[in-house]
Amino acid sequence: MAERWLSDVVVAGGGLAGIVTALEALRAGQSVTLVDRDTPERFGGLALWAFGGMALVGTPLQARMKIPDTPERALRDWLRFGELPPDDEHALQWARHYVEHSRTGVYDWLLGEGVTFMPAVNWVERGLNGDGNSLPRYHIVWGTARELTRRLVAALREAGQGGRLTVLHGHRITALEQQAGQLAGAVAVDEASGAELHLQAPVVVLAMGGINGSHAQTRANWPPDRPLPATLLNGAHPFADGRLHHWVADHLGGHIAHAGEMWNYAAGFPHPFPHFEGHGLSSIPCKSALWLNHRGERIGPEPLVTGFDTHWLCQRVAAQEKPWTWHLLNWRIAAKEFAISGAEHNQRIRDRQMPQFLKETLLGNHRLVRQMQRESRHFLVDDTLAGLAAKMNALTCSHDIDPATLQATADAFDANFAHGNRLHNDDQIRRIQHARQWGPDRLRTCKPAPLQMRGAGPYIAVQMQLITRKSLGGLRTDLQSRVLDAAGQPIAGLYCVGEAAGFGGGGANGKRSLEGTFLPGCILTARAAARSIAAGRAAG
């Protein structure tokens, strides 16, 4: 006979959105059953591994750096860059809610939870033509999102003392239950034994992550008007497979919106020690690296440069003849600019080692470059361009790279510096110079110089592929995080938060994110759900 559990709220998913929802519900006096498919040591989902960048508006840190940001300005940037449809009322409402409440609802709230931020605001996603972030907004959690997650998990445990919190690890919610037409709970399955649990509760919160942890779902939802590469790496959570989204749509009339909108990255490479099949790492591409096609030719005519429009970069990479590209750089560039997104490879920030962080920022992160040279077969190093070309061909089991072509590519770029810095005419150099005007970017971006500059070697080539990451679409929700049916009416007792809800409304970011909108989106949607649940209980 199946076991039965009784609580006030069932939360489906143990990522950041699920944890915050459960925490706030417990603090409001409710009992919570939280169901998470993963193991206890991976409690926290992608947030446990994420870098921890947050787009926040009007913070004291911005004020100290004399950044004159306002919610009105941020909303203009958001709507323009995301290309949100003017009739998408719920996405628009959530976009406005985000910019108006990210300061109090995320920044101040996290400070109250003991989470702090690094003392600089970074400027990302500026837009290919200045149509993205018109000001720096990217705040970095000191300790990465791993520190944030661990603090919130500790707070969750404390708030759940006295038996009011049950966490079921290694379980999956397969269906929701109704009685007399009302939501009555959920069915969870122990994935190890197959045993069923019936979780009775008048409220269920869906926090199971996005859709594109499954490559089948990624390909099924890929917009037909955009190029799709033959192969993809997976940087999403493999449990975020969309099954519960579709169950809610098929059985309760929930509406999945914007399933084809995704926040992928253009420069991933296989994880040397993968956690799951197809696991990729997302590099933060070096602005000074030359981005080449499979033949070793520079992709153009407009060169690919990170930090301006990730959506555009992904489409350019996906449109290439073969499903990989190359980054060509030297050790000088790599030591200053090469980075990998996430907590795992940002040890100094993750472990809050400020002296070591400052040393590596100023003198170069040679440690990470040597680590990748040692661990990744996709990170190639050689003293000559001809030797590098041979290694590139050996990796791809091809003769795609003609050494003369690779040499000509480097020579053509270096010709910009033949007469000093006065006569170059290259858009990548212009973008680098623009980026270096902002202090934090200047620290992490090399002064433009020839690739073949004496003493800058050896040469490095990194084979890159498109890597999936976040779903921008999801179940349609209102500003209370209630799941809406096709007619726009809330499904009583059912909420959806975080990536499962497209970070609010079924797709608050539109086609593009201002970057760093995902962790705050999880927190804001979760807190809205918890407030609504508490208000409903009080009214009842």
N, C-alpha and C positions, 0 to 999 in steps of 0.2 A: 504494500500500500504506500502511495506517495506521501512524503512528509508535507506538513503544512506549517507555514510560518506566518505570523501576524505582525504587522507594523503599520505606522501611519503613512510612510512613504517608501516606495521601492525605487531605487536608482539603478539604471542599467548602464554600467560602464564606470571604470575606475580611473579615468583620466582626470585632467585638471577640472573640467566642467562638472563631472560627477562628484569629485571630492568637494568642490566649493558648494555645490547644491546640498550635499549631505551635511556639510559643516554648518551651513546657515540654517538648515532645517532643524538640526539638533539644537542649535543655540536658541531657536524659536520654541523649543520644548517638545518637538516631535520625535518619535522613534523612527529609525531608518534601517532598511535592509539594502546594502549596496552589493551589487553583483558584478564581479569582474572576471573576465576570462583568463587573465594572465596569472602568473605566480606571485606570491607575496613580495618577493624581492623586486619585482617589476611593477609594483603598485604605483600608479601615476601615469601610465601610458606614455605617449610621446613626450609629454612635458618633462618626464624624468631624464630624457636624453636631449632635450632641446637647448638651444643656445640661451634663450631668455631675453630676446629683444622685444621691446614694446613700443608701439606708436602711441604716445601720450600727448595731450594737448593742454597747454597753459600751466605747466608745472613750475614749481619754484626753481628746479634745476634749469629749465629754459630761461627763466627770468634772470638767474645768476649769469647766464651766458649771453644775456641781452638778445634773446630770440623773441620777437614780438608776436607770439602765436595767440590765436583766439579760436573758439569753436566755429565761428562764422568762416574764418579763413580756411580752417581745416576741412569744413564741410564742402566748400567750393573745390578744394583740391580733390577731395574724396570722390565727389560726384563726377567731376570732369575726367579724372583718371580712370575710375571704375566704369565709366560709360553706363551708369545705371539707367534703365528705362524709366521715363517720367511717370509711367502708370504702375510701376512696381511699388505700391504704397507701403507694404510691410518692410521691404528691403530699405526703402528710403527712410522710414521711421527709425529703423535700427541704426542706419548710418548717422542720423541726427543724434540719436540717443548716445551713441558711442562718443562722438566728438564733444558732446555736452557733459558727459559723465565720466570720461576716462580719468580725469584728474581726481575727483572725489571717490568714484566707485572702484577705481583700480589703484592709482598711485597712493592716495592717502590711506586706503584700506590696507594695502600691502605693507605700508610703513607701520601701521598699527599691528600687523601680524609679525613684525620683526624683520621684514624683507627690506633690503636697501638697494640702491642703484649706484652704478659707477658714476664718477663725477664729470662725465662729458656726454653730450647729446650728439649722436651721429646723424649724418644726412644721407639717407638712402632713397632709392626710387624717385629720383628728381624728375623723371620723365624724359623721353627722348628729345622732346622740344620744350623742356621746361614746364611740362603739363602735369607733373607729379607732385611730390612734396615741395612746396614753395619755400619751406623752412625746415631746419632739422627738427625731427620729432622722435628719433629712435633711441629710446632709453634701454640700457642694458642692466639686467639684474646682476648684482654682485654675488657671485656664487653660481651663476647660470640658473636656468629653470629647474635644475636639480635641487638647488638650495631652496627655492620657492616651494617646490613640491614636497620636500621633506618637512619643511616647517608647517605646511598646511596639513599634511598627513598627521603630524604630531598634534596639531590643534584638533583635528578630527577625532583622534583617539581620546584626547582629554574631554572633548565635548560629549563623546559617546559613553562615558563612564556610567556604571550602574545598569548596564545591559540594554541601553537604548540604541546601541549601534551593533548591527550584525554585518560583517563583511564576508561574503562568500567568494573566495578565490577559486579559480579553475572551474567556474560555472558560466553557463551561457543562457541568456534569456531567449527562448525560442518562440514564445507566443504571449499574448496578453489575454486576460480572462475578463469576462463580463457576467454580471448577474442582473436579471431584470432590466437589461439595456444599459446598465451602468458599469463603468470600469471597476473591476474588483481585484485586480492584481496581475501577476505574471507567472508564467511557467519557466522554471530554470532547470537546466540539466547539468549534472556533474559530468564534465567531459572525460574524467578518468573512469568512472564506473557506469555512466549512463543513467544513473538514478535521477528521478524527477522530483522536484520540489515545487509545491504550490505556494507562492508568496502572496498572501492576502493583504491588500492595501487599497484604500480608495483613491490613491494618487500614484502614478508611475511617471518617472522622469527618464527620458531617453537621453543618454549621454555616451553613446557607443562609438563616437567618432564618425569619420566620413565614409565615403564610398570607395575611394580609389586605392585602398590597401589591396584590393583585388584587381589584378591586371585584366581579368575578364570584364569587370565592371568599367574599368578605365577605358578599355577599347570599345565597349558597347555604347558608352556615353560620349565618346570623343566627337566633337562637332564636325560634321561632314565637310565644312568649308575650310578646315584647318589641316595642315599636313600632319600625318601620323607616322612616326618612325617605326621601322621594322622591329626594333627591340627597345625596351625600357628597363631602367633600374627601378627598384622599389625603395622609396624613402618614406613611405607612409607606414602606418601600423598594419601588419598583415591581418589583424583581426577586424579591421575597419572595412568590411566586405559588402556592406549595403543590405544584408539580408533582412535585418530588422526594419530598415526603411521600407523595403518592399512589402514586408508583412503588414505594417501599419497602413500602407497605401491600399493593399489588396483587401484587407479585412475590416478596416475602420474608416476608410475613405480619406486618409491623410494624403496630402499633395506634395510630391517631390518636385522641387523647383530647381532650375538651373543645374541639372546633374552634369552637364557637359562643361561647366566652368570649373577649372582646376588651377591651383597655384603650384605648378611644377617648377623645376629648376633645370637650367640648360647645361650645367657643368657638374655632372655626377660621375663617380667611378666606383667600381665594386669595392665593398668593404673587405679589407684583407682577412678579417675574421668574422664572417657574416653571422648575424643572429638568426637569420631565416633565409630561405631561398630567394635569390635575386636582390639581396640587401645591398643598397648603395649608400655611399657617403656623398653629401652635397658640398662641393668646395665653394668657397667664396672666391670667384675667379679674380686673378690678378689683373688690375686695370692696365698694367704695362705689358702684359703678355700679348703676343700676336695670336689671334684666334684663326686657325687654319682649317681647311677642309681635308678630306681623306688623302688628297694628293699633295698636301703640304703647301697649298696656295692660300693666301690670305682671303678670308671671306669678305666680300664687299658688294658693291662699291662703298657702302657705309660700313665701317669696321665695327665689329662686335666689342662693346665695352660694358662691363658690369656696372651696376649702381644707378642705372637710369631707367630701364624698362625691362623687367624680367619677362613679362608676357611676350614682348617683341623678341627678346633673345630666344625664348623657347620656340617660337614659330620659325625663326631663322634657322636654328639648329635642326628642327624637325624636317625642314624642307631640303636638307642636304641629301646628296645622292646616296650616301651611306650613313648608317645610324650612329656614327661617331664623328667627333671633331678632335682637333689637337690644339693644345695651348703650348706655344713656343716661347720660352723665356730663358733667363740665365739665373745663376745662383744669387746674384745681387738682388734681382727682382723677387725671387721666391722667398728669400730670408726676410724681406720687409713686408711683402704683400700676401704671400700664400697663407690661406687659412681654410679650415674645414668647419662647416656649421655644426653646432651641437655641443653638448657638454663634454662628450668623450675626448675630443681633441683640443679642448681649450682649458687645459689643466690649470693654468695660472689663475684664470678667472673663476673656474669651477671651485678650486680649493682656496680661493681668496688669498692668493700669495702676491700682494701688491708689489713688494720690491722686485721679485722675479719677473712679474708682468711688465713693470716699467723697464727693466733691463732688456727684456726681449723686444719690447716695442722700440727702444732706442737703438739697440745694437743688432737686432735681427733675430728672428726665431729660427736659428739654425737647427735647434733641437727637433722641431716638427719636420723640417725639410729632410733631415737625415733619417728620421723615423719613417717617412713615406718612401724614401729611397730604399730603405731596408725592407719594408713590409709590403709595398705595393708593386706588382709587376706592371702596373699601368703608369708608373712614375719613373721615367727613363732619364738617365743622366749620362752625359759623355763630354769629353774634352773638345770634340770637333763636331761640326754640323754633319759631316759625312758619316761619322761614327754614329751619331744620333739617328740619322736616316736609316741606317742599317738596323738599328734596334727597333725603330718604329715598324719597319717592314717585318721583322721577325715576330713582333707581337701580333700583327694582323695576318701573318702567314700570307703575305702578298708582296708585290713589287710596286705598290701604289706610290710610294715616295721616291721620286727621282732626286738623288742628292743635289743635282744641279738646280732643280726647282726649289728645294729648300734653301739653298744658298742664295738664289736669286730673290726669294721672298725676304730673307734677312737683309740682303744688300739694298733692296728697294726701300725698306723702312729706314735703314741707317743712312741712306742718302739725304734724308731730311736734315741731318746734322753736319753735312759736309762743309757748310759755311757757318758753323756756330748755330746759335739759336734764333737767328734773325730771318732765315729763309725757309723754314719748314712750313709745309702746307698739308697737314694730315689731321683728320678729324679726331683720331684717337688721341693725339698729342694735345689738341685743343681741349678735349674733355678731361684729360688728366690735369691740365693746368687749371681748369675751372674747379675740379674737385679739390685740388691742393690749396685753394683759397680759404677753405674751411679748416681750422686748426686740427681737429681730430683726424680728418682725412689726410692732411699733410703728413702727419706722423706715420700713416700706414701706406702711403703712396710714394713711389720713387719719383725723383725729379727726372723728366724725360731725358733719355740718353740713348746712344746706339746700342743695339742688342749685342754687337760684337766689340763693345768697349773693352779695352785692355784691363785685365784684372777682375772682370765681372763674372767670369765663368766659374765652373763649367756650364754647358748648355743643358737645358731640361725640356723634355716634352712630356705632357700629360695627356693621355687619351681620355676623352670625356664623352659622356652620353647623357641624354635627357633622363631625368629622374623624377618620379612622381613624389608629391608631398601632401598637399592639403586639398580637400574638396571645398570649393567655394559655394556650391549649392547644397541643398538639404531639404529637410521637411519644413514646410511653410509654418511660421509661427507669428504670433502677435507680440506686442511689447511686454506682455506678461509671460512670454515663452510658452504660451499654450499652443498646442498643435491645432492647426486649422484644417478643415475639410475643403473639398473642392469649391464649396460655396462661400468659403471664407469664415465659417462658423467654428468656434472652438469645440474640440472634442472633450467633453467633460472629464476631468481627472487626468488628462494626458498632457505632459509637458515635454519639450525637447530643448536641449541646451548645447552650446559649443559647436563643434564642427558638424555634428549630426543635424543641426539646424542652419547650416551655412553661416555660422557665427551670428545668427539672428535673422529672422524673417525669411529664411530659405535662400539667402544669398546677399547679405548686406554689402559685400565688397564689389559686386558686379563682376566685371571681367578682369579687373586688376586690383591688387591690394596695394596700399601705401606702404606695405611691409611692416611687420610687427603688430598687425591688427588681430592676430589669432589668439594668443594667450589672453590679452585683455577681452577679446570677444567671448572667450570661454567664461571668464570671470563675470562679465556684465550680464550675460544671458543666464548664468547659474544664479546669480544673486536676484535677478528679476523673477525667476521661477520660484525661489525660496520665499520671496516677499509675497508673491501671489498665493502660494500654498498656505502660508501663515495667515494671510488675510481671509482666505476662504474658510479656514478652520475656525478663525475667530467669529466670522459671520455665521457659521453653522452652529 
